Amino acid sequence: MRVLLAEDEHTLGTWLCRALERVGIVVEWVDNGRMAERALAKGDHDALVLDLGLPDMDGYEVLRALRAGGSRLPTLILTARDSLADKVRSLNEGADDFLAKPFELAELEARLNALVRRARGVESSRFACGPLVYDTTTKKFSLRSAPLQLTPREYAVLRVLVQRSGEPLSKQQITERIFSDDKDIHPEAIEVMVHRLRKRLEGSGVQIVTLRGLGYALEASEAP
């Protein structure tokens, strides 16, 4: 998962980037509203974590512009403003969830996972593609009800693909959801991981297909 964090408190922003990346969530961090608007216009994110008290352009303005542009990007308001009026206004402006500071990291992670699942039409705590299941609570894969053993990088790539199953993702999009700094990561590394995963999934009823010019997609298939 790749999220945009719009937060002007630098101590909190630095901690959140490190803490979320430890649980597999890659973060792009900006510290004012104008930068958030620009990042949303050019970026590819799975969710937005938005503070209301941003300089230059506050969170309400960012959210209003986002929804006015037709974006349905899952958005969680993370703010010290915890009044009922702020909650109601945020939801009415188009926010999907609201979390007041201070908060527990585990709750923020769970809420982000839930937002992304709902955006994909998944109500349970599991992503599934055919017989392949990823449980966001246990953070484990199973294939035909049996545990699927993966290396850390295989796990990271497959998690990205199952969260967007049926949708093509380019090597760059996959890389951005696994590594916070992808300058030294070559596209060939993703090719290697995909090759290994195809071997592991061979004949299982789920496969990774290559869509020319678009990227890789995880799809259910006919098992032999």
C-alpha positions as CSV (number, residue, x, y, z in Angstrom):
1,M,0.0,0.0,0.0
2,R,1.2,3.5,-0.8
3,V,-0.3,6.5,1.1
4,L,0.1,10.2,0.9
5,L,0.5,11.7,4.3
6,A,-0.3,15.5,4.6
7,E,1.0,16.5,8.1
8,D,2.8,19.7,9.1
9,E,4.0,18.5,12.5
10,H,7.5,17.2,11.5
11,T,8.1,15.1,14.6
12,L,4.9,13.2,14.0
13,G,5.4,13.1,10.3
14,T,8.9,11.6,10.6
15,W,7.7,9.0,13.1
16,L,4.7,8.0,11.1
17,C,6.7,7.5,7.9
18,R,9.1,5.1,9.8
19,A,6.4,3.4,11.8
20,L,4.1,2.8,8.8
21,E,6.9,1.5,6.6
22,R,7.8,-1.0,9.3
23,V,4.3,-2.6,8.7
24,G,4.6,-2.5,4.9
25,I,2.9,0.8,4.2
26,V,5.0,3.1,1.9
27,V,4.5,6.8,2.7
28,E,4.9,9.9,0.6
29,W,5.0,12.8,3.1
30,V,4.2,16.5,2.5
31,D,3.8,19.2,5.1
32,N,1.4,21.8,3.6
33,G,-1.8,21.9,1.7
34,R,-0.5,23.1,-1.7
35,M,2.1,20.4,-1.8
36,A,-0.6,17.9,-0.9
37,E,-2.7,19.1,-3.8
38,R,0.2,18.8,-6.2
39,A,1.1,15.4,-5.0
40,L,-2.4,14.2,-5.4
41,A,-2.5,15.5,-9.0
42,K,0.6,13.7,-10.1
43,G,0.8,10.8,-7.7
44,D,-0.5,7.3,-7.6
45,H,-1.7,6.5,-4.0
46,D,-4.0,4.0,-2.4
47,A,-5.1,6.3,0.4
48,L,-4.7,9.8,1.8
49,V,-4.0,10.6,5.5
50,L,-4.9,14.2,5.9
51,D,-4.4,16.7,8.7
52,L,-6.9,19.5,8.9
53,G,-4.6,22.2,10.2
54,L,-2.2,22.5,7.2
55,P,-0.5,25.7,6.2
56,D,-1.1,27.4,2.9
57,M,-4.3,25.4,2.2
58,D,-6.1,23.6,5.0
59,G,-7.3,20.1,5.0
60,Y,-10.9,21.0,4.3
61,E,-9.8,22.8,1.1
62,V,-7.6,19.9,0.0
63,L,-10.4,17.5,0.5
64,R,-12.9,19.7,-1.2
65,A,-10.7,20.1,-4.3
66,L,-10.0,16.3,-4.4
67,R,-13.6,15.4,-4.4
68,A,-14.5,18.3,-6.8
69,G,-12.0,16.7,-9.3
70,G,-13.9,13.5,-9.2
71,S,-11.3,11.5,-7.2
72,R,-12.7,8.7,-4.9
73,L,-9.3,8.2,-3.2
74,P,-9.9,6.8,0.3
75,T,-9.2,9.6,2.8
76,L,-8.7,9.4,6.5
77,I,-8.7,12.6,8.5
78,L,-6.0,12.5,11.2
79,T,-6.2,15.6,13.4
80,A,-6.1,17.1,16.9
81,R,-9.5,18.6,16.2
82,D,-11.9,16.1,17.7
83,S,-15.1,18.0,18.1
84,L,-18.4,16.6,16.7
85,A,-18.6,19.6,14.4
86,D,-15.2,18.8,12.8
87,K,-16.1,15.1,12.4
88,V,-19.4,15.9,10.8
89,R,-17.9,18.6,8.5
90,S,-15.0,16.2,7.4
91,L,-17.5,13.5,6.5
92,N,-19.8,15.8,4.7
93,E,-16.8,17.2,2.7
94,G,-16.1,13.7,1.5
95,A,-13.8,12.1,4.1
96,D,-14.1,8.3,4.5
97,D,-12.9,8.1,8.1
98,F,-11.8,10.3,11.0
99,L,-9.2,9.6,13.7
100,A,-8.3,12.1,16.4
101,K,-4.8,12.6,17.9
102,P,-3.4,11.1,20.0
103,F,-3.9,7.7,18.4
104,E,-2.5,4.2,18.4
105,L,-0.5,3.1,15.3
106,A,-2.3,-0.3,15.2
107,E,-5.6,1.5,14.9
108,L,-4.4,3.8,12.1
109,E,-3.0,0.7,10.2
110,A,-6.3,-1.2,10.7
111,R,-8.3,1.8,9.5
112,L,-6.2,2.3,6.4
113,N,-6.5,-1.4,5.5
114,A,-10.2,-1.2,6.0
115,L,-10.5,1.9,3.8
116,V,-8.5,0.2,1.0
117,R,-10.5,-3.0,1.3
118,R,-13.8,-1.1,1.1
119,A,-12.6,0.9,-1.9
120,R,-12.0,-2.5,-3.6
121,G,-15.5,-3.8,-2.6
122,V,-14.1,-6.1,0.1
123,E,-15.9,-5.9,3.5
124,S,-14.1,-8.7,5.4
125,S,-10.5,-8.5,6.7
126,R,-9.3,-10.6,3.8
127,F,-8.3,-10.0,0.2
128,A,-8.9,-13.0,-2.1
129,C,-8.2,-14.0,-5.7
130,G,-9.5,-17.4,-6.5
131,P,-8.0,-19.8,-3.9
132,L,-5.4,-17.3,-2.8
133,V,-6.2,-15.4,0.4
134,Y,-4.4,-12.6,2.2
135,D,-5.6,-11.9,5.8
136,T,-4.8,-8.3,6.8
137,T,-5.2,-9.2,10.5
138,T,-2.7,-12.1,10.6
139,K,-0.7,-10.7,7.7
140,K,-0.4,-14.1,6.2
141,F,-1.2,-15.7,2.8
142,S,-2.9,-19.0,2.3
143,L,-3.4,-21.0,-0.9
144,R,-6.2,-23.5,-1.0
145,S,-6.4,-23.1,2.8
146,A,-2.8,-24.1,3.3
147,P,-0.1,-21.5,4.5
148,L,1.9,-20.1,1.6
149,Q,5.6,-19.7,2.4
150,L,7.2,-16.7,0.8
151,T,10.4,-14.8,1.0
152,P,10.0,-11.2,2.3
153,R,10.2,-9.7,-1.2
154,E,7.9,-12.3,-2.7
155,Y,5.4,-11.5,0.1
156,A,5.7,-7.8,-0.5
157,V,5.0,-8.1,-4.3
158,L,2.2,-10.6,-3.9
159,R,0.5,-8.4,-1.2
160,V,0.5,-5.5,-3.7
161,L,-1.0,-7.6,-6.4
162,V,-3.7,-9.2,-4.3
163,Q,-4.8,-5.8,-2.9
164,R,-5.4,-4.8,-6.5
165,S,-6.3,-8.2,-8.0
166,G,-7.6,-8.0,-11.5
167,E,-6.1,-4.6,-12.1
168,P,-2.8,-4.2,-14.0
169,L,0.1,-2.6,-12.1
170,S,3.3,-1.5,-13.8
171,K,6.7,-2.4,-12.4
172,Q,7.0,1.2,-11.2
173,Q,3.7,1.1,-9.4
174,I,4.7,-2.1,-7.6
175,T,8.1,-0.7,-6.7
176,E,6.5,2.4,-5.2
177,R,4.3,0.3,-3.0
178,I,7.2,-1.7,-1.6
179,F,10.2,0.7,-1.3
180,S,10.0,4.2,0.0
181,D,13.2,5.1,-1.9
182,D,13.3,3.3,-5.2
183,K,16.3,5.0,-6.8
184,D,18.5,2.0,-6.5
185,I,15.8,-0.6,-7.3
186,H,15.9,-1.9,-10.8
187,P,12.7,-3.1,-12.7
188,E,14.5,-6.4,-13.2
189,A,14.1,-7.0,-9.4
190,I,10.3,-7.0,-9.8
191,E,10.6,-9.3,-12.9
192,V,12.6,-11.8,-10.7
193,M,10.0,-11.7,-7.9
194,V,7.1,-12.2,-10.4
195,H,8.9,-15.1,-12.0
196,R,9.4,-16.8,-8.6
197,L,5.8,-16.2,-7.6
198,R,4.5,-17.7,-10.9
199,K,6.4,-20.8,-10.0
200,R,4.9,-20.9,-6.5
201,L,1.4,-20.4,-7.9
202,E,1.7,-22.7,-10.9
203,G,-1.4,-25.0,-11.3
204,S,-3.1,-23.5,-8.2
205,G,-6.0,-21.7,-9.8
206,V,-4.5,-18.3,-9.5
207,Q,-1.9,-16.7,-11.8
208,I,0.0,-13.5,-12.6
209,V,-0.5,-12.4,-16.1
210,T,1.4,-9.9,-18.1
211,L,-0.7,-7.3,-20.0
212,R,1.4,-5.7,-22.7
213,G,2.1,-2.0,-22.0
214,L,0.2,-2.1,-18.7
215,G,2.0,-4.4,-16.3
216,Y,1.2,-7.4,-14.2
217,A,-2.2,-8.5,-12.9
218,L,-3.3,-11.2,-10.4
219,E,-6.2,-13.3,-11.8
220,A,-8.0,-16.5,-11.0
221,S,-7.4,-19.2,-13.5
222,E,-8.6,-22.8,-14.2
223,A,-6.7,-25.2,-12.1
224,P,-5.7,-28.4,-13.8
